[in-house]
Amino acid sequence: MTEDDFWEIIDDCRAACGGDFVEHVRLQGERLSEMSVDELLSFAGHWDAADDIAFAWEIWDAAALLLGGCGDDTFGDFRAWLIAQGRAALEQVAAEPDSLADLTKSWTEATYRAAEVMGYQVFSVYEEKTGSCDMPLTEWDLPRGPSGSSGKIATRELAYAHYPRLAARYYGSADEHR
């Protein structure tokens, strides 16, 4: 599977779901279930590469503003949701994390639960197909930390300076807090 094939699967599922993220996750699960083990492993590798792009402090800070806080597990689920938005969205958010404001108006409990499922979906399908939960080593298994630097939302002033649209959604207009 090529990187373009990977993104085509993501895009096809997003287009077919009619904006329903829970349905997107279900459709992606169906697509994964139709794959061979080798295709699953390739999909997992491309997913990992996309996750590496999303695993950045700047995106984590932006997600924390969007969600009103964001711990380790939630950020993993958030990254799965972000990948599901497609290559262009992921690349845009990586380049300008404040652009998350354009992607979603709300993060619901259903979105959170579906994103959690999506993050582990390839592993679940692999286990169903092989009877083993020991997927061959991927970069997911290697310890790593987020890229970039943290602390850009340590104060309201920093949040407004680095993520003006997301800070306005979380705190309200910057003018109200001067």
N, C-alpha and C positions, 0 to 999 in steps of 0.2 A: 504494500500500500504506500502510495506516495503522500507527501504532505498535502498536495492538492486534493487527493482522494479523501483524506481525513477531514479536511475542511468542507468538502462537498457533503459528506455525511452529516456533519454538524449543521450546515446550511439547509440541507433537505429536511431534516427533522424540525428545525426552527420554522421553515416555511410551511410545513404541513400541519403544524400544531395550532395555527390560528391565534397565536399570541398567548396560548395557555401553556405555561412552563411545565406544569405537571404532565401534560400530554406530550410535551417535547421529550421529557425524560422517559416516558413510556415508549415512545417511538424509537428513541435511541437504543433503549434496551432490546427492542425487537430487532433492530439492525445488527446490534452486537451478537445477538443469539443466532443470526443467520451466518455469521463469519466462521471461518476455520480458526483453529487455535493459532496458526501462524499469522493470520490477519488480525486476530485479537492482540497478539503481542506487538504487531506493528502499530495498531491503533493506540495501544498503551504507550508506546514510545513517542508517538506524535502528541498524545495528550500530555505526557510528561514535558515535552519541549514547550508546549503552550503554557503549561503550569509554571515552568521556569520564568517565562516572560511576566506572568502575573504575580510572581512571588517577589514583590518589591515593597520596600517600606512606604514609598510614596503612594502606591495603590492601597496598601493596608491602611494608611492614614485616611485616605479618601473614603475607603469602605467604612471606617470607624465613624466618620462624619455622616455618611449616608445612613448607616444602621443605628447610630446612637451608641456606638461601642462595638468592638470586634476583637474577640479573643482568638487564640490559635485555631480551635476547631471551626469557629464561625468563619474565620478568614479562609480556611481550606474549602469550606462549602461555598463561600462567596466566589472564590477563584473558579470553581466548577461552573457556577452560574455565568461568570464572565466569559469563560471559554465558550459556553453554549450560545453566547451572543454573536459569535462568529469572529473570523480573523480580523476583519476591518475594525470591529469594535474593540477587540483586544489590543490591536496595534495602536488605535487612537487613545485608549485609556493608558497604555504604557507610555505614550508620548506626552499625554496631557491628562493626568489623573482626574482633574476637575471636570473633565468631560463625562464622568459618570453621571453627572446631573442630567445629561441628555438621554441616558439609557433607561432609567427607571424612575417612576414616580413614587413607588412604594415597594417595600420588601415585606411580604406577608409570611405568616407562619407556614402556609402551604409552599411558598417559594423556598423557604429555608429547608423544610423536610425534603422537598424534591431535589434541591441542590446537594444535600447530604447523600442521597441515594445516587445521584449522578456521579459524585466524586469517587464512589466505590464500585460503580456499575461494571466496569470492565473486569475487575477482580472477581465479582460475583458470577459473571457469565463464564469466566475462565474456570472457576471452581465447578460450576454446573457441567461444563463440557469435559473436564479432565478428572473430576473427583478429588482434586488436590487444591489446597489453598496456597500452595507454594509456587507462585508464579516465578519464572526465571528472573534473575536480578535485572531490575531496571534502575534508572537513575533515581526513581522515587525512593529506593532503598538506601541511597547514599545520604548521609547527614549533610544538611546545608542550612544556611540562614537566608533571610531575604536580602536582596541586593539593595543598593542605595543607602539612604540614611533616614533614621527615624527622628521624631520630635517636632515635626512640622505642624502638629496640632496641639502642642503642649500648652499653648495659650490661645485665647480667642484671636488675638492680634495676628499670631502666626497662622492660624487656620484661615483667617480672611486674606492674609498675604499670599498664601500658597494655593488655597482652594476657595476662591471667593464665592462661586455659585453653590458649592456644597455647604460652606460655612453659613451662607445666607439661609439655606434650607434648614440647617440644624439650629442655628442661633437666632435667625431672623436677620433683617437688614443690618448691614454694618453701621449705617447712620443711627439706628436705634441704640447702638451700644457705645457711642462716642461720648 
